Amino acid sequence: ALVAIEEADAPAVMPGQQVRILLTSTPTRVLTGEVVDVASRATSSDKPGLSSVGRQHLVEVKLTTDDRLALLGARGRAKIETDRRTLWQIASRELREMLKLPW
């Protein structure tokens, strides 16, 4: 499976991390997997199939559950288990992102 993540989140994602995917077509079934690879270059979000959140990195996920539900082109949400952070760390990161200059 391929998962698109925001460019700012890419440094925290590494091979071996656990992933949970919830497809919109089967909202009661959670697919699980593991990060295999993270693209080293960001992709512009104007490409079909990617969300419109700016630049993104593609993450390759090897599914460990029955992947017959993950049909080609299926959409959904993915949660990647990265390191645990305190509320202060999360808030300060968001503040830095808000104050980032566009150039």
N, C-alpha and C positions, 0 to 999 in steps of 0.2 A: 504494500500500500504506500502511496505517497501522501505526505502531509505537508501543507504549507504553513510556515511559522513566520512571525514578524522578524524583521532583520535584527531588532534590538534583543530578541530572545535567543538568537542563534548561538552566542557564546556559551550559554548555559546548557545546551543540548549536546549530548555525546553518545556515541555508540554504547549499547548495553543498557541504556535506561529503559524502564518499563513504560508502555503506552496503553491507554484505554481509548477505544474509538466507539462512538455512538453514532450510528447512521440514521439519517432522517427517515429512510424507508422502513427501518426496523427499530423504533425507539425503545423497545423493551429489551433489546439484546445488546450486550456490550462485547465488542471484540477486543482481544488483548494481543499485545505484541511487544516487540523489542526494537529499539532504534538500531539500524544497521549502518546508516551513513547519513551525514549532513552535508548538503551542498556547500562548497566553499565560497561560491559567489551568489549574490542575491539576484532574484529575478524580478523584473518589473511586473506589477499586478495588472497591467493592461492585457495580459494573455488570457485566453478563454480558460475557464475552469478554476482560476484563482480568485480569491476574494479581493475586494477593492480596498485593502488596508495599506497600500504603499508597497515598498520593496519587501520581498519575502525570500526565505531560503526553503528549498524543498528537502524534506527529511524522508528517507526510505525506511519503512517499517516492515519487519518480517512478522506476519501474523502467527500467533501460536494457537488461536482458536480456529474453528471451522471457517475457512475463508470463502465458502460458497455464497455467503450473504454479502460479501464485499464485491458487488458487481462492478464491472468497468464503468467508470463515470459516477459512481455513487458518491453522495455528499454527506457530510456529517461533521461532528466535532471530535477533536482528539485532545487528550490530556496526557502530557509527558511528565513523568515523575523526575523532577530535577532536584537540586539540593533544597533543603528546608531553609526558609528565611523568616526573620522576625518581621513584625508589622512595620517597624521603623525602617528596615532595609527595603521593604516593598515601597513604602511611602516616599523615601528619599530617591529611589530609582524613578518613580513616576514623576516626581518634581523635576529631576534632572532632564527627563524626556520632554516635559512641558516647556522648560526654559531653553531647550536646544535651539540654536539658530538654524534657519532653513538652508544655509549655504555651507 
